[in-house]
Amino acid sequence: MDWSFPQVAYEFPEKRQLCENCKRPSKVCFCDVIPEEKLDHSTTVCILQHPAEASTAFCTTPFLQSCLQHVQVVSKLPPEWKLLQEQDLVLFPSDTSTPVENISRGKYRLFVIDGTWSSAKKIYKKHEHFQQRRNVFLSRRDNIPLFLLRKPPSNIVNAYCTAEAVATALYWLEQDEAKGSKIYHTIRNCIRKFCEKQMQYISKDSVRHRRQNQGYIEQLYEQWQS
């Protein structure tokens, strides 16, 4: 009995080419928008990243890692992060948090939780080390959020992504005011140019921001799409 089967030619879709440096698809690589040399700064940024966030296509932590010298990203709290220091700050809008612009400039360890808003709240409640430190929040949000590629929390107006939130915090905290301003504008410029590239491949009909939500801003996408 002949058990031979006819040969069938299968065609598999060609994999997208990825940039070796930023690991993004070549069409939306952001290497050309980051500074040639990482910016120096007095505040160390310590990011506790939710495990799911690392594999998210539109995670903004890589902007901070590419632009700043002193950024540490972990998915599990290392022992040294559990030791409280006087100059520790946590960027989180808790009931006891202080507007970041009211904190004097200096050298800090700024702890940040990177994840969706719901996962960030769970992580904050889980780790008492965050609750025991001074908490700060962004009370002044003078600019429309630049990163529009992910759905914002429905109960927060002008919600910033992780990179833009950190950039805004450093604007107020940096010991050298000029450096703080440079960091702020550099990171925002990276986000702006990255979004300009990405929005070329996104239909207006597929945008995730819902008009009925509290945080929606009229003409939000007109800055990217004509």
Buried (B, 14 or more C-beta within 10 A) or exposed (E): EEEEEEEEEEEEEEEEEEBEEBEBBEEBBBEEBBBEEBBEBBBBBBBBBBEEBBEBEEBBBBBBBBBBEBBBBEEEBEEEBEEEEEEBBBBBBBEEBBEBBEBEBEEBBBBBBBBBBEBBBEBBEEBEBBBEBBBBBBEEBEEEBBBBBBBBBBEBEEBBBBBBBBBBBBBBBBBEEEBBEBBBEBBBBBBBBBBBBBBEEBEEEEBEBEEEBEBEBEEBBEEBEE
